[in-house]
Amino acid sequence: MTMTTRFADKIARIRAGDYKAGDFMIADAKDADVTGGITATGSRRDALGLVTGARTRPEFLDQIRSVIEQDVIDIMLTSAGNLDVLSETGAFEGSAVQPAFRGNETTCVWGNIRGGRYGAAPSRPHRGADLAFAPGDLCLYSLTFNNDAEADARMLETYAAFRRDARDSGVRHFLEVFNPNLPNAVDPDMLGTYVTDCIIRLQASMTRAERPEFLKVAYNGPEAMEQLVAHDPSMVVGVLGGAGATHRDTFELIAQSERHGGRLALFGRKINQAEDQCRLISWMRRVADLDVSPEEAVRGYHADLERDGLRSDRALDEDMRITSDVLRFDAATV
């Protein structure tokens, strides 16, 4: 890379305590191909925005190139195999977008394998990418805690081995921590505090040289986010998108996480399932920059679709609904 990425500029300001409006980072998680097979890359759409089948790999790569060329996101995350192709074909040349690849995939993310049932057991660590062939200098590593000493210790020991390999290969990483994939692993009322404490505990044994560039966590409400951010101001905390839902959910998640100390949103399905991904990203950027409210963003996005002759998947009234329980209370109190 011959030019400075927006990610490098923004994270430097955030770490220096100089965060301002416009510094919230948006990452597009186009690594869905590590979660399954034919259907993982999302739906192909026709000129009207209607679904016509599953995207092929070349179509998926073309969609990724379009988002990079739009030049709005800060980070583009893909699988190692796809980043290899994108880099070889010059997708990031002259771009301020930071490329990143998925360094591992815990088994709980194998949800797009048709006929699979991997989510029924505690997530196991698995690393498909070989850092000796790393297609970039930044990657994502994922952990899933399930309140199971044997499973969680195995997860952490594998993460320690990864950190050694990453240092030897000159690869930086950011850390994604999923909520437990087993429904009864933690009392629901303790979910946010459990995950927060697991993160704090694991980082206590890590020197500065070992620590991730930033964290990517599930949004478990204002209190959990604020506790994690306040405990150690040197940690930059971002939020993961989770399942696709209404566009109001997408914009609310950005607004609420930013309001409570989050400094990055890394969304996969919420972007990949959109009728027009670049249009959605433009409105995500405006919400993150505090230019518009989540409600205004939903209306603006639907107006753009109508202007472009694209049919929306949901009626405006339906798309204005907040469907995520964790987002409802805070939206009602603002």
GIPECOR-V371647 format. One record per run of one state. SS is the DSSP state (2 for helix, 1 for strand, 0 for the rest). FROM is the first residue (numbers start at 1). TO is the last residue. Records with the same first field share a line. If there is no record, write none. Layout:
BEGIN
SS=FROM-TO / FROM-TO
END
This chain:
BEGIN
0=1-5 / 16-24 / 31-31 / 37-42 / 46-50 / 55-56 / 71-74 / 79-79 / 89-97 / 103-106 / 110-111 / 113-117 / 121-130 / 134-137 / 145-148 / 170-171 / 179-187 / 204-214 / 218-221 / 232-236 / 241-246 / 260-263 / 268-268 / 273-276 / 289-293 / 308-315 / 320-324 / 334-334
2=6-15 / 32-35 / 57-70 / 80-88 / 107-109 / 118-120 / 131-133 / 149-169 / 188-203 / 222-231 / 247-259 / 269-272 / 277-288 / 294-307 / 316-319 / 325-333
1=25-30 / 36-36 / 43-45 / 51-54 / 75-78 / 98-102 / 112-112 / 138-144 / 172-178 / 215-217 / 237-240 / 264-267
END
